[in-house]
Amino acid sequence: MTRQTTAARLVHPVPDHGAAPIRLQPLPPACAACRVSGLCLPTGLPVDDSQCLGALIGPRIRIHKGAPLFNANDPLTTLYAVRCGSFKTNLNNAEGQGVVINFWMPGDVLGLDAIATEHHVCDAIALEDSEVCPIPYRRLQALARDFPVLQQSLNRLMSREIVREHERVLMLCNLTAEERLANFLIDLSRCFVDRGYSAQSFILRMSREDMASYLGLRLETVCRSVARLRAQGIVNLQGRLVEILDMTALRALEQGVGDIDRKSGPKPPDHLPPG
């Protein structure tokens, strides 16, 4: 995947929370050539209609690692399709403590949280240098009236996120620490397979702290769970490199029938309440 030369002008004013997004030179056949286009929103458009496609997708934007794509309370103007890189979304509680609610990979569309109120409810932060394709929301609505299949694609994306959140709630309420970690790694494996990568070997872009926050666990609990998976020969996790050595055992653990010692329920000192 070739990187484009960056231009030194801002897309729009951005709060000073980090390095500002930088506009990249657009690729004319961007969607047709994109390896994750099959996961993305523009699949509802006729890809041979360059005028229609150009009317929807703006020039790609690069977001530097640690910089925000958008912040909570920002007005909804644009949805963002992740072309490469990864993001996390955070919710802040009344005390200002952030809770990681999701991770986003190429092909995912960010910004759907703002459709109900027309303001974002979370912060979206780049976990690495990333690129997104901006989709102006008002223009999307107008085109969806002319292309019903595009509206169906948008509805499918929103439904997918609802299902994803329901699954996370079930995970937080019902699974032990090791089961949560197994569930997380299996979900990541599926995501990488969908994007054409290995199911057994991949790199984590999020920190252990972010993993702990997302899983509703304390950091030391995550570290202990990783060590137990390694000791069982199920997963080898060194730094951020993950190697799943025994997928069958990992799936069994996710279902609560693995060999790792399990407790009847989560221990209050180790688990945090769902965010």
C-alpha positions, 0 to 999 in steps of 0.5 A, a space after each residue: 500500500 503506497 503512502 501519498 505525499 502530505 500537503 501542509 494545509 488543514 482540513 478545518 479548524 481542530 481543537 488543540 488536542 494534538 497534531 491536526 489532521 492533514 489533507 492528502 492528495 486524493 486517489 481518483 479510483 480510491 474506492 475501487 482500489 481499496 482493499 477494504 471497500 467490501 466492508 465499507 459504506 460506499 458499497 451501496 454506490 455504483 462504483 463505475 459512476 465516478 461523478 456519484 462517487 466523487 460527490 460523496 467521498 472527500 480527499 483522504 485525511 491522515 491522522 497522526 498517532 494520539 491525535 483526535 479525529 473528533 471529540 465528544 460534543 463536536 457537531 456531526 458534519 462527517 462520517 469517516 471510513 477508516 482506510 488504514 490504521 486504527 482508532 479507539 473511541 472513549 467515553 468520559 464519565 462525570 469525573 472525567 475518567 475515560 473508558 474505551 468503548 470500541 476499537 476501529 480497523 480499516 473498513 469500519 465507519 466512525 461517527 455513527 454515534 452522532 446521528 441521533 443527536 447530531 453531536 458526537 458522544 465520544 472521542 475518537 483517537 488514532 492508535 497509530 498514524 492512520 488515514 480516513 476517507 471523509 463522507 459528508 453526512 448531509 451529502 450522504 443523506 441526499 444521495 441515499 434518497 437517490 440510491 436506496 441501496 446506499 441507505 440500506 448500507 448505512 442501516 446495515 452499518 448502524 445495525 452492526 454497531 448495535 449488535 457489537 455493543 450488545 455483545 460487549 455488554 454480554 461479555 462484561 456481564 457474563 464472562 470471567 477475566 480469561 474468557 473476556 480476553 479469549 473473546 477479545 482475541 478471537 474477535 480480533 482474529 476474525 477482524 484480521 481475517 476479514 481484511 485478508 490477514 492471518 488469523 493466528 498472528 497479528 499485532 495489537 495496536 492498543 496498549 494493555 491499559 486500553 485493553 483493560 479499559 475495554 474489557 472492564 478489567 484492571 491492568 494487573 488482571 489483564 497481565 495475569 490472564 495473558 501470563 496464564 494463556 501463555 503458560 497453557 500454550 494457548 497464546 504467545 503474546 510478547 509485547 504487542 505481537 500475538 500468536 494464537 498457538 491453539 485456536 481450538 483451546 482458545 475457543 473452548 476457553 471463550 465458551 467457559 470449558 477451557 483448562 484454565 482455572 475458572 471462578 464461578 463469577 468475577 472478583 470485585 477487586 479485579 473487575 470494573 463495572 461496565 462502562 
